[in-house]
Amino acid sequence: MTDTTRPPAFRPATAADVPALVELIESAYRGDASRAGWTTEADLLDGQRTDAEGVAAAIGHPDGVVLVVERDGELLACCQLEHRGDRAYFGLFSVRPGLQGGGLGRAVLAEAERLAGREWGVAALEMAVIEQRADLIAWYERCGFRRTGIYTPFPYGDERFGIPRRPDLRFETLIKRLAGPVGEA
């Protein structure tokens, strides 16, 4: 059993973390297990959210890192950061469903902002969210992201990203300016 009084620890993921990361990401977004939290995409998509190859590629990306959050050896949350010039892409953001709504997601986001802004010197975080996820977009807006009105199509026909349950899915790019020496407040 995890000691919830101890603060979670952040560290870069390694190849050994791939199976646990795939399980965490899947549990946060797909299937019945995801319904225990509020980030579920189960009403929009069936199938997988990610796979071992995709997670391994993110971990091995030369200009990126996958951060894991753990306590007492239990994987609680994760996110991916990829350095892209003056911005960092923020993705694979997942919090174990039973822990959602308790502040852990905000702590992960804060650590991602710290790493991207202070260590990489980027001016902004950028991400893509399924447009139909109004509740999730609203949460990101409360965290300082803004909608850009820039849309990209959902990869219909590529089951690596899931099996859509509706024909109108697309991603919207969200951006958050970072405070610090390079970013704007």
Buried (B, 14 or more C-beta within 10 A) or exposed (E): EEEEEEEBEBEEBEEEBBEBBBBBBBBBBBBEBBEBBBBBBBEBBBEBBBBEEBBBEBBEBEEBBBBBBBBEEEBBBBBBBBBBEEBBBBBBBBBBBEBBEEEBBEBBBEBBBEBBBBEBBBBBBBBBBBBBBEEBBEBBEEBBBEBEEEEEEBEEEEEEBBEBEEEEBEBBBBBBBBEBEBBEE
